[in-house]
Amino acid sequence: MSTVEELHKRWSRDADYREAYERLGPEFAVARAVVEARRSAGFTQAELAERMKTTQSAVARLESGRVPPTTRPLEKVARATGTRLWIRFESA
């Protein structure tokens, strides 16, 4: 099975993919952060969902990057994984 990183590397050869990825960069960054927090905590999606009092499919949607989340589910991820949610603005 391919990892997300391997798939990204392969797909990045395609100009349309690269353009879409650049445009959606912030959403993908949030999704990667959710995946990393879950993995660092040693949880499966189902285990994280249980701790967040939600469903595995809701966690999968957060991790997909297709739907920009509000801060509420991100705060739940932070509590469930023993991490801290930190949002900041940086100069472009």
C-alpha distance (Angstrom), angle and dihedral (degrees) to the residues before:
residue distance angle dihedral
M1 . . .
S2 3.79 . .
T3 3.75 121.5 .
V4 3.78 121.0 -129.5
E5 3.79 89.2 -108.1
E6 3.80 92.3 53.4
L7 3.79 91.8 48.5
H8 3.80 91.6 48.0
K9 3.80 91.0 50.8
R10 3.81 91.6 50.1
W11 3.80 94.8 44.1
S12 3.83 91.8 46.1
R13 3.80 88.3 74.6
D14 3.80 87.0 73.0
A15 3.84 114.4 83.9
D16 3.82 93.7 -148.5
Y17 3.80 90.8 52.8
R18 3.81 91.9 48.6
E19 3.81 91.5 50.3
A20 3.80 92.9 49.0
Y21 3.80 91.2 45.2
E22 3.81 91.5 52.2
R23 3.79 91.3 48.8
L24 3.80 92.3 48.2
G25 3.80 95.7 38.2
P26 3.82 96.9 121.4
E27 3.81 92.5 50.6
F28 3.80 91.1 49.3
A29 3.80 90.6 47.5
V30 3.81 89.9 56.3
A31 3.80 91.0 47.2
R32 3.82 91.2 50.1
A33 3.80 90.2 49.4
V34 3.81 91.2 52.8
V35 3.82 91.5 49.2
E36 3.80 91.2 47.5
A37 3.81 93.0 49.3
R38 3.80 90.8 49.8
R39 3.80 94.1 46.7
S40 3.81 92.9 45.3
A41 3.79 88.9 53.3
G42 3.81 88.9 50.7
F43 3.80 94.7 -121.0
T44 3.76 132.8 141.6
Q45 3.79 117.2 -137.1
A46 3.81 88.7 -101.1
E47 3.81 92.5 51.6
L48 3.79 92.1 48.6
A49 3.79 90.3 47.6
E50 3.79 91.0 52.9
R51 3.80 91.4 51.6
M52 3.82 90.6 46.9
K53 3.82 91.1 47.8
T54 3.80 91.3 -122.7
T55 3.79 137.7 99.1
Q56 3.78 131.3 -78.5
S57 3.81 88.9 -119.0
A58 3.82 89.9 57.7
V59 3.81 89.6 53.7
A60 3.81 89.8 47.7
R61 3.82 89.8 53.0
L62 3.82 90.4 51.1
E63 3.79 90.2 50.2
S64 3.81 94.6 46.3
G65 3.80 95.0 67.8
R66 3.81 90.2 -141.7
V67 3.79 94.8 111.8
P68 3.81 119.1 43.6
P69 3.82 106.1 -130.1
T70 3.76 127.2 -136.5
T71 3.78 119.0 -123.9
R72 3.82 93.6 -100.4
P73 3.83 96.9 72.7
L74 3.81 90.0 40.2
E75 3.81 89.2 54.5
K76 3.82 88.6 51.0
V77 3.80 90.1 51.7
A78 3.80 89.9 51.1
R79 3.81 93.6 50.1
A80 3.80 92.8 44.5
T81 3.81 93.5 49.7
G82 3.78 97.4 40.3
T83 3.79 92.4 -114.7
R84 3.79 135.0 119.9
L85 3.81 125.9 -114.2
W86 3.78 110.9 -131.7
I87 3.80 121.7 179.6
R88 3.78 121.7 -175.6
F89 3.78 142.0 165.3
E90 3.80 121.7 -127.7
S91 3.77 132.4 -169.5
A92 3.79 112.7 -92.7
